[in-house]
Amino acid sequence: MYEEMASTMLPLLVKRPGFIAHAAWPVEGGWQVMEIWESQADHDSWAAEVVLPAMPEGMPPIKMTYQPLHNVTTA
């Protein structure tokens, strides 16, 4: 399911204001997704407008947690 959703959403994600980075990896029972955004408000609008409406019917709710980020370094 992640691969299917990612193929349509990732092209939109990289154009979204406030988006910095996305990573995903398989875990027992599903996928772990980590994203970095300029603000929680930027993420929340993305989730409300794009992600949640695209979730397949009957899928368990997504558990979203937020952690303040002190530093990001990229190559």
C-alpha positions in Angstrom: 0.0 0.0 0.0 2.9 2.4 0.8 4.3 2.0 -2.7 1.0 2.7 -4.4 0.3 5.8 -2.3 3.9 7.0 -2.6 3.9 6.9 -6.4 1.1 9.4 -6.5 1.9 11.5 -3.5 5.7 12.0 -3.6 5.6 14.1 -6.7 3.1 16.4 -5.0 5.1 16.3 -1.7 8.3 17.7 -3.1 6.4 20.7 -4.4 4.6 21.4 -1.2 5.6 24.6 0.7 7.5 23.8 3.9 8.5 20.3 2.9 12.2 19.4 3.6 12.6 15.6 3.6 10.8 12.2 3.5 12.0 8.7 4.4 10.1 5.4 4.7 11.1 1.9 5.7 9.2 -1.3 6.3 8.5 -2.3 9.9 6.6 -5.3 11.3 2.9 -4.8 10.3 3.4 -1.9 7.9 5.6 1.1 7.2 7.4 3.8 9.2 7.4 7.2 7.6 9.5 10.1 8.8 9.2 13.6 7.3 10.9 16.9 8.1 8.9 20.1 7.6 9.6 23.8 8.3 6.6 23.8 10.6 4.0 21.5 12.1 1.3 23.7 10.4 2.9 23.0 7.0 2.7 19.3 7.7 -0.8 19.4 9.1 -2.2 21.1 6.1 -0.5 18.5 3.8 -1.9 15.7 5.9 -5.4 17.1 6.0 -5.6 18.1 2.4 -3.8 15.3 0.7 -2.8 12.3 2.8 -5.9 11.6 4.9 -8.4 11.9 2.1 -6.3 9.4 0.0 -6.2 6.7 2.7 -8.0 3.5 1.6 -11.3 2.8 3.3 -11.0 0.5 6.2 -7.4 1.2 6.9 -6.5 1.8 10.6 -5.9 5.4 11.4 -2.4 6.8 11.0 -0.6 7.5 14.2 1.3 10.8 13.8 3.7 12.1 16.3 5.7 15.3 16.3 9.2 15.9 17.5 11.0 19.3 17.5 14.1 19.2 15.3 17.2 21.0 16.4 19.4 20.5 13.4 19.5 19.0 9.8 22.6 18.6 7.7 22.5 17.5 4.1 25.2 16.7 1.6 
